[in-house]
Amino acid sequence: MLGRIHSLESFGTVDGPGIRFVVFLQGCPLRCLYCHNPDTWDPKQTGKYLLSPEELLAEVLRYKSFIAKGGVTVTGGEPLLQPEFLLEFFSLCKENSIHTALDTSGAISSQAVYKVLDVVDLVLLDVKSIDADQHKKLTGVRIDNTLHCLNYLEEKNIPVWIRHVIVPGWTDDDLLLEKTADYLAPYRCIEKVELLPYHNMGVRKYEQLGMEYRLENTPPLSKERLENARNIFRNAGLRVS
Ligand code: SF4
């Protein structure tokens, strides 16, 4: 079994606790309007590396002392497009006492996916929009599976960090932010929420790929609006970073 790996980053600091070895898997069924990694979308491309779970683990172990207080994060793309590979890789990490985190949209629902969730230490769940219509427009897919995924994580008591991008003209809306915070607040599995300000630094990649960037006229989120969103989530009782 070989994993199609878009790229690797040995010293990640923003994808989970501590210093992390970050694995970007190739392929994604979503088409988020603000995606910075459209080059990860095509599931047929192999990416930079084609590795077995054992080969990837060997790469990780080269950095074991650096990531001792952090761990490994697998992101994408949508990593759950390759659940068998992930299950094997995470199980090997576990055997080697390496903390694992999975960054996912939760958009894929299957038995194989749930098996992966059962072995991972932390899920970074990307909630793109709590509004069903907006979610479809923003990502191209329905929100249902993401919400099922969150329910499963709650049922199994698997730690979750929510990630939510605040996009002007889309998710940057007080009523919607309140609705989102109120929806998430009762979940005991959610340890914290990371509110990420929209920025348009991904535009160049679209130009290089000859693709249209559909949020071209959307300005980056201001510091004031980010703080406003943070306050709304804090007021709902959520821990915000
Ligand atoms: S889920 Fe992630 S990789 Fe996929 S389109 Fe959205 S932002 Fe891009």
py3Dmol code that shows the C-alpha trace and the ligand (Angstrom):
import py3Dmol

protein = """\
ATOM      1  CA  MET A   1       0.000   0.000   0.000  1.00  0.00           C
ATOM      2  CA  LEU A   2       1.447   3.364  -1.055  1.00  0.00           C
ATOM      3  CA  GLY A   3       0.372   6.842   0.053  1.00  0.00           C
ATOM      4  CA  ARG A   4       0.211   9.646  -2.514  1.00  0.00           C
ATOM      5  CA  ILE A   5       1.965  12.466  -0.699  1.00  0.00           C
ATOM      6  CA  HIS A   6       1.857  16.011  -2.019  1.00  0.00           C
ATOM      7  CA  SER A   7       4.680  17.237   0.219  1.00  0.00           C
ATOM      8  CA  LEU A   8       6.319  17.019   3.647  1.00  0.00           C
ATOM      9  CA  GLU A   9       7.241  19.702   6.161  1.00  0.00           C
ATOM     10  CA  SER A  10       9.588  18.776   8.999  1.00  0.00           C
ATOM     11  CA  PHE A  11       9.065  21.676  11.450  1.00  0.00           C
ATOM     12  CA  GLY A  12       5.416  22.728  11.402  1.00  0.00           C
ATOM     13  CA  THR A  13       4.229  24.964  14.247  1.00  0.00           C
ATOM     14  CA  VAL A  14       0.616  25.746  13.318  1.00  0.00           C
ATOM     15  CA  ASP A  15      -0.991  22.338  12.817  1.00  0.00           C
ATOM     16  CA  GLY A  16      -1.484  20.938  16.302  1.00  0.00           C
ATOM     17  CA  PRO A  17       0.437  21.097  19.593  1.00  0.00           C
ATOM     18  CA  GLY A  18       4.226  21.582  19.650  1.00  0.00           C
ATOM     19  CA  ILE A  19       6.625  21.171  16.741  1.00  0.00           C
ATOM     20  CA  ARG A  20       5.183  18.812  14.160  1.00  0.00           C
ATOM     21  CA  PHE A  21       6.195  16.779  11.172  1.00  0.00           C
ATOM     22  CA  VAL A  22       3.463  17.657   8.670  1.00  0.00           C
ATOM     23  CA  VAL A  23       2.367  15.332   5.887  1.00  0.00           C
ATOM     24  CA  PHE A  24       0.266  16.794   3.060  1.00  0.00           C
ATOM     25  CA  LEU A  25      -1.652  14.045   1.285  1.00  0.00           C
ATOM     26  CA  GLN A  26      -2.677  14.390  -2.337  1.00  0.00           C
ATOM     27  CA  GLY A  27      -6.326  14.628  -3.410  1.00  0.00           C
ATOM     28  CA  CYS A  28      -9.378  16.554  -2.201  1.00  0.00           C
ATOM     29  CA  PRO A  29     -13.076  16.258  -3.106  1.00  0.00           C
ATOM     30  CA  LEU A  30     -13.816  19.809  -1.902  1.00  0.00           C
ATOM     31  CA  ARG A  31     -13.325  23.005  -3.886  1.00  0.00           C
ATOM     32  CA  CYS A  32     -13.115  25.673  -1.187  1.00  0.00           C
ATOM     33  CA  LEU A  33     -13.176  29.111  -2.775  1.00  0.00           C
ATOM     34  CA  TYR A  34     -10.269  30.253  -0.574  1.00  0.00           C
ATOM     35  CA  CYS A  35      -8.160  27.084  -0.882  1.00  0.00           C
ATOM     36  CA  HIS A  36      -4.423  27.831  -0.862  1.00  0.00           C
ATOM     37  CA  ASN A  37      -3.468  24.406  -2.127  1.00  0.00           C
ATOM     38  CA  PRO A  38      -5.372  23.766  -5.363  1.00  0.00           C
ATOM     39  CA  ASP A  39      -2.352  21.750  -6.506  1.00  0.00           C
ATOM     40  CA  THR A  40      -3.374  19.096  -3.948  1.00  0.00           C
ATOM     41  CA  TRP A  41      -6.848  18.609  -5.439  1.00  0.00           C
ATOM     42  CA  ASP A  42      -6.266  15.992  -8.138  1.00  0.00           C
ATOM     43  CA  PRO A  43      -6.424  12.541  -6.448  1.00  0.00           C
ATOM     44  CA  LYS A  44      -4.868  10.866  -9.516  1.00  0.00           C
ATOM     45  CA  GLN A  45      -1.606  12.765  -9.182  1.00  0.00           C
ATOM     46  CA  THR A  46       0.960  11.041  -7.016  1.00  0.00           C
ATOM     47  CA  GLY A  47       2.348  14.236  -5.473  1.00  0.00           C
ATOM     48  CA  LYS A  48       6.074  14.540  -4.678  1.00  0.00           C
ATOM     49  CA  TYR A  49       6.300  11.183  -2.917  1.00  0.00           C
ATOM     50  CA  LEU A  50       4.799   7.749  -3.233  1.00  0.00           C
ATOM     51  CA  LEU A  51       5.622   6.017   0.062  1.00  0.00           C
ATOM     52  CA  SER A  52       4.515   3.013   2.077  1.00  0.00           C
ATOM     53  CA  PRO A  53       3.405   3.690   5.691  1.00  0.00           C
ATOM     54  CA  GLU A  54       6.711   2.154   6.863  1.00  0.00           C
ATOM     55  CA  GLU A  55       8.749   4.418   4.560  1.00  0.00           C
ATOM     56  CA  LEU A  56       6.882   7.485   5.775  1.00  0.00           C
ATOM     57  CA  LEU A  57       7.412   6.462   9.393  1.00  0.00           C
ATOM     58  CA  ALA A  58      11.151   6.064   8.713  1.00  0.00           C
ATOM     59  CA  GLU A  59      11.182   9.652   7.402  1.00  0.00           C
ATOM     60  CA  VAL A  60       9.355  10.849  10.544  1.00  0.00           C
ATOM     61  CA  LEU A  61      11.719   8.982  12.870  1.00  0.00           C
ATOM     62  CA  ARG A  62      14.657  11.011  11.502  1.00  0.00           C
ATOM     63  CA  TYR A  63      13.100  13.984  13.335  1.00  0.00           C
ATOM     64  CA  LYS A  64      11.882  12.138  16.420  1.00  0.00           C
ATOM     65  CA  SER A  65      13.878  14.194  18.937  1.00  0.00           C
ATOM     66  CA  PHE A  66      12.600  17.489  17.443  1.00  0.00           C
ATOM     67  CA  ILE A  67       8.969  16.435  17.546  1.00  0.00           C
ATOM     68  CA  ALA A  68       9.148  14.715  20.951  1.00  0.00           C
ATOM     69  CA  LYS A  69       6.824  17.324  22.520  1.00  0.00           C
ATOM     70  CA  GLY A  70       4.776  17.702  19.334  1.00  0.00           C
ATOM     71  CA  GLY A  71       4.113  14.930  16.874  1.00  0.00           C
ATOM     72  CA  VAL A  72       2.886  14.222  13.368  1.00  0.00           C
ATOM     73  CA  THR A  73       0.028  15.971  11.604  1.00  0.00           C
ATOM     74  CA  VAL A  74      -1.505  14.673   8.399  1.00  0.00           C
ATOM     75  CA  THR A  75      -3.331  17.241   6.305  1.00  0.00           C
ATOM     76  CA  GLY A  76      -3.976  17.777   2.610  1.00  0.00           C
ATOM     77  CA  GLY A  77      -5.806  17.975   0.443  1.00  0.00           C
ATOM     78  CA  GLU A  78      -8.261  15.792   2.280  1.00  0.00           C
ATOM     79  CA  PRO A  79      -6.270  13.020   3.979  1.00  0.00           C
ATOM     80  CA  LEU A  80      -9.311  10.807   4.524  1.00  0.00           C
ATOM     81  CA  LEU A  81      -9.346  10.111   0.782  1.00  0.00           C
ATOM     82  CA  GLN A  82      -6.614   7.568   1.630  1.00  0.00           C
ATOM     83  CA  PRO A  83      -8.012   5.948   4.796  1.00  0.00           C
ATOM     84  CA  GLU A  84      -6.243   2.571   4.591  1.00  0.00           C
ATOM     85  CA  PHE A  85      -2.857   4.222   4.231  1.00  0.00           C
ATOM     86  CA  LEU A  86      -3.659   6.595   7.104  1.00  0.00           C
ATOM     87  CA  LEU A  87      -4.817   3.823   9.399  1.00  0.00           C
ATOM     88  CA  GLU A  88      -1.601   1.918   8.864  1.00  0.00           C
ATOM     89  CA  PHE A  89       0.592   5.007   9.242  1.00  0.00           C
ATOM     90  CA  PHE A  90      -1.125   6.260  12.415  1.00  0.00           C
ATOM     91  CA  SER A  91      -0.964   2.778  13.945  1.00  0.00           C
ATOM     92  CA  LEU A  92       2.790   2.713  13.317  1.00  0.00           C
ATOM     93  CA  CYS A  93       3.147   6.174  14.889  1.00  0.00           C
ATOM     94  CA  LYS A  94       1.273   4.931  17.921  1.00  0.00           C
ATOM     95  CA  GLU A  95       3.590   1.918  18.250  1.00  0.00           C
ATOM     96  CA  ASN A  96       6.467   4.415  18.266  1.00  0.00           C
ATOM     97  CA  SER A  97       4.818   6.709  20.854  1.00  0.00           C
ATOM     98  CA  ILE A  98       4.407   9.585  18.396  1.00  0.00           C
ATOM     99  CA  HIS A  99       1.413  11.885  18.911  1.00  0.00           C
ATOM    100  CA  THR A 100      -0.841  12.039  15.837  1.00  0.00           C
ATOM    101  CA  ALA A 101      -3.179  14.722  14.554  1.00  0.00           C
ATOM    102  CA  LEU A 102      -5.473  14.622  11.536  1.00  0.00           C
ATOM    103  CA  ASP A 103      -6.545  17.814   9.777  1.00  0.00           C
ATOM    104  CA  THR A 104      -9.784  17.071   7.924  1.00  0.00           C
ATOM    105  CA  SER A 105     -12.935  18.613   6.539  1.00  0.00           C
ATOM    106  CA  GLY A 106     -14.823  15.554   7.803  1.00  0.00           C
ATOM    107  CA  ALA A 107     -16.506  15.455   4.399  1.00  0.00           C
ATOM    108  CA  ILE A 108     -15.949  11.745   3.772  1.00  0.00           C
ATOM    109  CA  SER A 109     -18.024   9.233   5.674  1.00  0.00           C
ATOM    110  CA  SER A 110     -17.252   5.514   5.551  1.00  0.00           C
ATOM    111  CA  GLN A 111     -16.338   2.610   7.829  1.00  0.00           C
ATOM    112  CA  ALA A 112     -12.705   2.967   6.756  1.00  0.00           C
ATOM    113  CA  VAL A 113     -12.759   6.631   7.788  1.00  0.00           C
ATOM    114  CA  TYR A 114     -14.190   5.850  11.211  1.00  0.00           C
ATOM    115  CA  LYS A 115     -11.421   3.307  11.793  1.00  0.00           C
ATOM    116  CA  VAL A 116      -8.873   6.086  11.217  1.00  0.00           C
ATOM    117  CA  LEU A 117     -10.664   8.396  13.649  1.00  0.00           C
ATOM    118  CA  ASP A 118     -10.526   5.641  16.264  1.00  0.00           C
ATOM    119  CA  VAL A 119      -6.709   5.596  16.292  1.00  0.00           C
ATOM    120  CA  VAL A 120      -5.843   9.285  15.995  1.00  0.00           C
ATOM    121  CA  ASP A 121      -4.937  11.367  19.085  1.00  0.00           C
ATOM    122  CA  LEU A 122      -6.369  14.683  17.907  1.00  0.00           C
ATOM    123  CA  VAL A 123      -8.654  15.799  15.082  1.00  0.00           C
ATOM    124  CA  LEU A 124      -8.364  19.293  13.631  1.00  0.00           C
ATOM    125  CA  LEU A 125     -11.857  19.551  12.162  1.00  0.00           C
ATOM    126  CA  ASP A 126     -12.368  22.252   9.544  1.00  0.00           C
ATOM    127  CA  VAL A 127     -15.884  23.623   9.783  1.00  0.00           C
ATOM    128  CA  LYS A 128     -16.170  25.781   6.689  1.00  0.00           C
ATOM    129  CA  SER A 129     -19.658  27.187   7.334  1.00  0.00           C
ATOM    130  CA  ILE A 130     -22.430  26.067   9.643  1.00  0.00           C
ATOM    131  CA  ASP A 131     -25.003  27.335   7.142  1.00  0.00           C
ATOM    132  CA  ALA A 132     -25.863  24.439   4.807  1.00  0.00           C
ATOM    133  CA  ASP A 133     -26.427  26.584   1.682  1.00  0.00           C
ATOM    134  CA  GLN A 134     -23.323  28.645   2.255  1.00  0.00           C
ATOM    135  CA  HIS A 135     -21.266  25.520   2.931  1.00  0.00           C
ATOM    136  CA  LYS A 136     -22.274  24.103  -0.452  1.00  0.00           C
ATOM    137  CA  LYS A 137     -21.441  27.359  -2.228  1.00  0.00           C
ATOM    138  CA  LEU A 138     -18.142  27.780  -0.390  1.00  0.00           C
ATOM    139  CA  THR A 139     -16.880  24.209  -0.750  1.00  0.00           C
ATOM    140  CA  GLY A 140     -18.924  22.468  -3.446  1.00  0.00           C
ATOM    141  CA  VAL A 141     -20.086  19.756  -0.991  1.00  0.00           C
ATOM    142  CA  ARG A 142     -22.805  19.375   1.639  1.00  0.00           C
ATOM    143  CA  ILE A 143     -22.052  19.908   5.324  1.00  0.00           C
ATOM    144  CA  ASP A 144     -23.842  16.753   6.550  1.00  0.00           C
ATOM    145  CA  ASN A 145     -20.804  14.460   6.728  1.00  0.00           C
ATOM    146  CA  THR A 146     -18.794  17.055   8.655  1.00  0.00           C
ATOM    147  CA  LEU A 147     -21.532  17.239  11.279  1.00  0.00           C
ATOM    148  CA  HIS A 148     -21.791  13.426  11.402  1.00  0.00           C
ATOM    149  CA  CYS A 149     -18.034  13.328  11.899  1.00  0.00           C
ATOM    150  CA  LEU A 150     -18.257  15.772  14.811  1.00  0.00           C
ATOM    151  CA  ASN A 151     -21.005  13.655  16.397  1.00  0.00           C
ATOM    152  CA  TYR A 152     -18.850  10.550  16.041  1.00  0.00           C
ATOM    153  CA  LEU A 153     -15.881  12.302  17.656  1.00  0.00           C
ATOM    154  CA  GLU A 154     -18.133  13.377  20.529  1.00  0.00           C
ATOM    155  CA  GLU A 155     -19.515   9.872  20.961  1.00  0.00           C
ATOM    156  CA  LYS A 156     -16.001   8.404  21.035  1.00  0.00           C
ATOM    157  CA  ASN A 157     -14.595  11.213  23.162  1.00  0.00           C
ATOM    158  CA  ILE A 158     -11.829  11.959  20.651  1.00  0.00           C
ATOM    159  CA  PRO A 159     -10.208  15.386  21.230  1.00  0.00           C
ATOM    160  CA  VAL A 160     -11.063  17.998  18.597  1.00  0.00           C
ATOM    161  CA  TRP A 161      -9.767  21.418  17.682  1.00  0.00           C
ATOM    162  CA  ILE A 162     -12.198  23.217  15.410  1.00  0.00           C
ATOM    163  CA  ARG A 163     -10.787  25.349  12.614  1.00  0.00           C
ATOM    164  CA  HIS A 164     -12.977  27.993  11.074  1.00  0.00           C
ATOM    165  CA  VAL A 165     -11.915  30.525   8.453  1.00  0.00           C
ATOM    166  CA  ILE A 166     -13.579  33.924   8.775  1.00  0.00           C
ATOM    167  CA  VAL A 167     -14.182  35.225   5.246  1.00  0.00           C
ATOM    168  CA  PRO A 168     -15.512  38.768   4.630  1.00  0.00           C
ATOM    169  CA  GLY A 169     -18.847  38.629   2.836  1.00  0.00           C
ATOM    170  CA  TRP A 170     -19.253  34.947   3.758  1.00  0.00           C
ATOM    171  CA  THR A 171     -18.619  33.680   7.296  1.00  0.00           C
ATOM    172  CA  ASP A 172     -17.806  37.131   8.722  1.00  0.00           C
ATOM    173  CA  ASP A 173     -21.370  37.819   9.799  1.00  0.00           C
ATOM    174  CA  ASP A 174     -22.307  38.320  13.433  1.00  0.00           C
ATOM    175  CA  LEU A 175     -25.516  36.281  13.301  1.00  0.00           C
ATOM    176  CA  LEU A 176     -23.807  33.414  11.513  1.00  0.00           C
ATOM    177  CA  LEU A 177     -20.845  33.535  13.900  1.00  0.00           C
ATOM    178  CA  GLU A 178     -23.243  33.369  16.858  1.00  0.00           C
ATOM    179  CA  LYS A 179     -25.094  30.481  15.242  1.00  0.00           C
ATOM    180  CA  THR A 180     -21.792  28.659  14.675  1.00  0.00           C
ATOM    181  CA  ALA A 181     -20.569  29.248  18.227  1.00  0.00           C
ATOM    182  CA  ASP A 182     -23.917  28.158  19.703  1.00  0.00           C
ATOM    183  CA  TYR A 183     -23.868  25.011  17.581  1.00  0.00           C
ATOM    184  CA  LEU A 184     -20.364  24.039  18.710  1.00  0.00           C
ATOM    185  CA  ALA A 185     -20.541  25.066  22.376  1.00  0.00           C
ATOM    186  CA  PRO A 186     -22.298  21.912  23.736  1.00  0.00           C
ATOM    187  CA  TYR A 187     -19.679  19.504  22.321  1.00  0.00           C
ATOM    188  CA  ARG A 188     -17.454  18.240  25.141  1.00  0.00           C
ATOM    189  CA  CYS A 189     -14.895  16.812  22.690  1.00  0.00           C
ATOM    190  CA  ILE A 190     -14.001  20.307  21.444  1.00  0.00           C
ATOM    191  CA  GLU A 191     -10.908  21.477  23.322  1.00  0.00           C
ATOM    192  CA  LYS A 192     -10.603  24.744  21.474  1.00  0.00           C
ATOM    193  CA  VAL A 193     -11.503  26.701  18.362  1.00  0.00           C
ATOM    194  CA  GLU A 194      -8.962  28.225  16.009  1.00  0.00           C
ATOM    195  CA  LEU A 195     -10.444  31.172  14.156  1.00  0.00           C
ATOM    196  CA  LEU A 196      -8.398  31.846  11.051  1.00  0.00           C
ATOM    197  CA  PRO A 197      -8.564  35.195   9.267  1.00  0.00           C
ATOM    198  CA  TYR A 198      -9.122  34.987   5.502  1.00  0.00           C
ATOM    199  CA  HIS A 199      -6.213  36.291   3.434  1.00  0.00           C
ATOM    200  CA  ASN A 200      -5.606  36.145  -0.266  1.00  0.00           C
ATOM    201  CA  MET A 201      -1.988  35.034  -0.344  1.00  0.00           C
ATOM    202  CA  GLY A 202      -2.979  31.959  -2.351  1.00  0.00           C
ATOM    203  CA  VAL A 203      -3.888  34.031  -5.430  1.00  0.00           C
ATOM    204  CA  ARG A 204      -0.491  33.633  -7.076  1.00  0.00           C
ATOM    205  CA  LYS A 205      -0.735  29.867  -7.028  1.00  0.00           C
ATOM    206  CA  TYR A 206      -3.972  30.094  -9.009  1.00  0.00           C
ATOM    207  CA  GLU A 207      -2.267  32.405 -11.516  1.00  0.00           C
ATOM    208  CA  GLN A 208       0.616  29.958 -11.879  1.00  0.00           C
ATOM    209  CA  LEU A 209      -1.815  27.090 -12.432  1.00  0.00           C
ATOM    210  CA  GLY A 210      -3.871  29.141 -14.900  1.00  0.00           C
ATOM    211  CA  MET A 211      -6.940  28.816 -12.668  1.00  0.00           C
ATOM    212  CA  GLU A 212      -9.561  31.385 -11.790  1.00  0.00           C
ATOM    213  CA  TYR A 213      -9.467  32.658  -8.169  1.00  0.00           C
ATOM    214  CA  ARG A 214     -13.096  33.330  -7.371  1.00  0.00           C
ATOM    215  CA  LEU A 215     -12.559  35.419  -4.220  1.00  0.00           C
ATOM    216  CA  GLU A 216     -10.332  37.880  -6.051  1.00  0.00           C
ATOM    217  CA  ASN A 217     -12.318  40.896  -4.836  1.00  0.00           C
ATOM    218  CA  THR A 218     -12.599  39.736  -1.234  1.00  0.00           C
ATOM    219  CA  PRO A 219     -10.373  41.756   1.121  1.00  0.00           C
ATOM    220  CA  PRO A 220      -8.357  40.095   3.913  1.00  0.00           C
ATOM    221  CA  LEU A 221     -10.155  39.994   7.269  1.00  0.00           C
ATOM    222  CA  SER A 222      -9.347  42.971   9.510  1.00  0.00           C
ATOM    223  CA  LYS A 223      -7.906  42.516  13.021  1.00  0.00           C
ATOM    224  CA  GLU A 224     -11.032  44.134  14.460  1.00  0.00           C
ATOM    225  CA  ARG A 225     -13.354  41.641  12.765  1.00  0.00           C
ATOM    226  CA  LEU A 226     -11.188  38.741  13.874  1.00  0.00           C
ATOM    227  CA  GLU A 227     -11.337  39.974  17.456  1.00  0.00           C
ATOM    228  CA  ASN A 228     -15.105  40.401  17.086  1.00  0.00           C
ATOM    229  CA  ALA A 229     -15.423  36.770  15.994  1.00  0.00           C
ATOM    230  CA  ARG A 230     -13.206  35.641  18.855  1.00  0.00           C
ATOM    231  CA  ASN A 231     -15.377  37.472  21.357  1.00  0.00           C
ATOM    232  CA  ILE A 232     -18.535  35.864  19.973  1.00  0.00           C
ATOM    233  CA  PHE A 233     -17.026  32.391  20.372  1.00  0.00           C
ATOM    234  CA  ARG A 234     -15.658  33.175  23.844  1.00  0.00           C
ATOM    235  CA  ASN A 235     -19.062  34.469  24.929  1.00  0.00           C
ATOM    236  CA  ALA A 236     -20.566  31.125  23.911  1.00  0.00           C
ATOM    237  CA  GLY A 237     -18.178  29.446  26.377  1.00  0.00           C
ATOM    238  CA  LEU A 238     -15.660  28.125  23.840  1.00  0.00           C
ATOM    239  CA  ARG A 239     -11.903  28.283  24.263  1.00  0.00           C
ATOM    240  CA  VAL A 240     -10.501  30.324  21.395  1.00  0.00           C
ATOM    241  CA  SER A 241      -6.921  30.595  20.159  1.00  0.00           C
TER     242      SER A 241
END
"""
ligand_1 = """\
8
SF4
S -10.606 21.037 2.056
Fe -8.629 22.033 2.206
S -7.455 21.286 0.428
Fe -9.607 20.790 0.061
S -10.358 22.507 -1.165
Fe -10.803 22.965 0.987
S -9.083 24.179 1.728
Fe -8.447 23.154 -0.187
"""
view = py3Dmol.view(width=600, height=400)
view.addModel(protein, "pdb")
view.setStyle({"model": 0}, {"cartoon": {"style": "trace"}})
view.addModel(ligand_1, "xyz")
view.setStyle({"model": 1}, {"stick": {}})
view.zoomTo()
view.show()
